[in-house]
Amino acid sequence: MARWEHVQERIIESLRIWIPNGDIEISGSALCRSIPFDDMDDVSLGLRLRIGKHRLYIHWKSTSSSAAILHAIHFLKSDREKDIPIVAVPFMGPTGKKLCENERIGWMDLSGNALIHAPDLLVNISGRPNKYVTRGRKSSVFAPKSSRIIRWMLMNPRASFTNRQLVHDTGVDPGHISRILDRLLKSAYVSRSDTGKYSLHDPKLLLEDWRTAYDFFRQNEVIRGHIPATSSEVLVKQLADGLTPENVPQFAFTGLAAAWQYIHWATFRLVTVYLTSPPDPDLLRVLRFREEPRGANTWLVIPKDEGVFVGSESPSGIRCVSRLQTYLDLKDQPERSAEAAEELYRTLDLGEKSG
C-alpha cells in the first residue's frame, strides 16, 4: 500500500537528485486520500512546486495505461499557465513514453526514469526496472480469458455492443464480462451510451497496451525442437500436411511463418505453430520432431486459452492465427520479428475512417 504522502516524498526525492540547484517549495497539492498502486480505479492527484527558477506541475496517475496517460496529458495541456507539465506514474511503459513525447509533455516514474525537457533544464534517465510490479495472481483485462473480450472488440472496432452480445460471441460468462467492462470503462478504453451499448474509444491505444502487457511465454507452453527440412517454407508445408484432424483437433501458424503468409515479408528460419493439445509421441514421430531447445527451427505451442484461434484464416491455403494474434506473438519472436510486426500492423483494420 502506497499513500500519496509516499508518492510525494518519492517525487521530491527524485527531483532533488535530478535538479540539485535550488530548494523545493510546494505551492499546491491535491491531497485526497491514501491510494494503493494496484487499485484498478485510476487515481489522479496534482502537485505544484517550485525548484530553483523552475515551476513544475506534476499530474500523478496511479496507472500507466494509455487512457490514463492521455487523460493526464489533456489535463496538463488545458492548465499549463507558466509551469513545466509532467506526468508521473509508478512505471512508465513504452506507449506512455511515446504519447508524452509526441505531445511535448515531460514524464517521470517512481522507478527512477524520466524525460523532462524545458528551457535550461534537461532530465533524461531510462533503463531502470519497474519497482512496482504487481505480485500474485491479480486478474487483468489482458489475462488469457479476459483477452477474449479485448480480441473481439479489436476485431470489431467500429461495433457498438452489449454485455449479452459479448457473452454470445466470446463464450465468457456474464459476470466476468461485466467486471472487465467496468474496468475498461474506468480506464476510458470504452464508453457507454445512454442505451447501454459500449464502443471502443481508441483501438490503437488498446492494442498497444495489450501488446505491452502480452507475454507469449507466460501465456503458452512452448516445446522447442527440430524438424529436418530444406527450407522454412518447406517446413511449413510439412507441418501443415502432417497436422491432420486425426492427430490434432486444431492448429494454426503464428509468428514469422504467419507473417510470411499474410504479407510475404521477411524470410525466416523459425516456424511457430499453435496446437490445441500437447502432441503425443506418435504425432512427433510423424512430424519427425526432435525436442532440442538449442538450434530449434520449430516451436510447438499449446495456448492456455484457445481464444488465440479466433479469427484464424488460410492465406495461400496455410492455416494461420488472425493478423491481430500474429502481431501480438511477433513481440516475443526472434529474427526480424520487430520489423515484420511493423509491416503487419499497417494491414490491421482498427476502425480508422477513410478520407
Secondary structure, DSSP 8 states (H G I E B T S, - for coil): ---HHHHHHHHHHHHHHHS-SS-EEEEEE-------TT-SS--EEEEEEEETTEEEEEEEES---HHHHHHHHHHHHHS-TTSEEEEEESS--HHHHHHHHHTT-EEEETTS-EEEEETTEEEEE-----S----S----TTSTTTHHHHHHHHHSTT--B-HHHHHHHH---HHHHHHHHHHHHHTTSEEE-TTS-EEES-HHHHHHHHHHH--TTTSEEEEEEE---SSHHHHHHHHHHH--TTT-S-EEEEHHHHHHHHH--S--S-EEEEESS---HHHHHHHT-EE-STT--EEEEEESSGGGGTT-B-GGG--B--HHHHHHHHTT--TTHHHHHHHHHTT--------
